């Protein structure tokens, strides 16, 4: 996991200024990894979301992050960037088509996460 010491896409060329309490809340417990579940909020596939959450929350030492369940600072790109940065891997649901999910997947690849999974491509 890359950590939060990087140039911020919102306030370039400054570094990320996320306060330490938020960083501590996002980081997984010792021995765990974070995964980021990315999907279209206004038309979620509740069955798919439930299956993915039950798979990863079933004793696999994975803390699955979901942007719809996370508090935000009001600036959406900061919320997404912090979830991407805190995650070791991501799962992107690209159907139905959603440009926000494409952006989130791109940020995962750009942040050099270990893995980013989507139905169309596995890295």
C-alpha positions in Angstrom: 0.0 0.0 0.0 1.6 3.3 -1.1 0.6 5.5 1.9 -0.6 9.1 2.0 2.7 10.9 1.3 2.0 11.8 -2.3 1.2 14.8 -4.5 -2.5 15.6 -4.3 -4.4 15.6 -7.6 -6.8 18.3 -6.2 -4.1 20.7 -4.9 -1.1 20.0 -7.2 1.8 20.5 -6.5 1.1 20.2 -2.8 1.0 16.9 -1.0 -2.1 15.2 0.4 -3.3 17.0 3.5 -5.7 14.5 4.8 -5.7 14.8 8.6 -4.1 12.0 10.6 -7.4 10.9 12.3 -8.9 10.2 8.9 -5.8 8.3 7.8 -5.9 6.2 11.0 -9.6 5.4 10.4 -8.9 4.2 6.8 -5.9 2.1 7.5 -6.8 -1.6 8.1 -6.1 -3.4 11.4 -2.9 -5.3 11.8 -2.8 -8.4 9.6 -5.6 -7.1 7.3 -5.8 -5.5 3.9 -8.3 -3.0 2.5 -10.2 -3.6 -0.7 -12.2 -0.9 -2.5 -15.6 -1.9 -4.0 -16.5 0.5 -6.8 -20.0 0.4 -8.4 -22.8 2.7 -9.6 -24.6 4.2 -6.6 -27.9 5.1 -8.2 -28.5 1.7 -9.8 -26.6 -0.8 -7.5 -26.9 -4.5 -8.0 -27.8 -5.3 -4.5 -27.3 -9.1 -5.0 -23.8 -8.6 -6.4 -22.8 -6.1 -3.7 -24.0 -8.5 -1.0 -22.2 -11.5 -2.5 -18.9 -9.6 -2.8 -19.2 -8.2 0.7 -20.0 -11.6 2.2 -17.1 -13.2 0.3 -14.5 -10.8 1.6 -15.9 -10.3 5.1 -16.0 -14.0 5.7 -12.8 -14.5 7.6 -10.4 -13.5 4.8 -8.6 -10.7 6.7 -10.0 -8.2 4.3 -11.7 -4.9 5.2 -13.9 -4.0 2.2 -14.3 -0.3 1.7 -17.5 1.0 0.1 -17.7 4.8 -0.7 -21.4 4.8 -0.1 -20.8 3.8 3.5 -17.8 6.0 4.2 -18.1 9.6 5.6 -16.6 12.3 3.3 -15.2 15.7 3.7 -17.4 17.2 1.1 -14.9 17.0 -1.8 -15.7 13.8 -3.6 -12.3 13.5 -5.3 -10.6 13.5 -1.9 -13.0 10.8 -0.6 -12.3 8.6 -3.6 -8.6 9.3 -3.6 -8.3 8.4 0.1 -10.2 5.1 -0.4 -8.0 4.3 -3.4 -4.8 5.1 -1.4 -5.9 3.1 1.6 -6.7 0.0 -0.5 -4.4 -2.8 -1.6 -6.9 -3.9 -4.3 -10.1 -2.8 -6.0 -13.2 -4.4 -7.5 -14.9 -2.4 -10.1 -18.4 -3.2 -11.3 -18.5 -1.7 -14.8 -22.0 -2.7 -15.8 -24.1 -0.7 -15.9 -21.7 1.7 -17.5 -20.6 4.5 -15.1 -17.9 7.0 -15.7 -17.2 7.5 -11.9 -16.3 3.8 -11.6 -14.0 4.1 -14.6 -12.3 7.1 -12.9 -12.0 5.1 -9.7 -10.5 2.1 -11.5 -8.1 4.5 -13.3 -7.0 6.0 -10.0 -6.4 2.4 -8.6 -4.1 1.7 -11.6 -2.4 5.1 -11.3 -1.8 4.6 -7.6 -0.1 1.3 -8.4 -2.4 -0.9 -6.3 -1.4 -4.5 -6.2 -4.5 -5.7 -8.1 -7.6 -4.1 -9.7 -10.3 -6.5 -10.7 -13.2 -5.9 -13.1 -15.4 -8.2 -15.1 -13.5 -7.3 -18.3 -9.9 -7.4 -17.1 -7.8 -8.8 -14.3 -4.4 -7.4 -13.6 
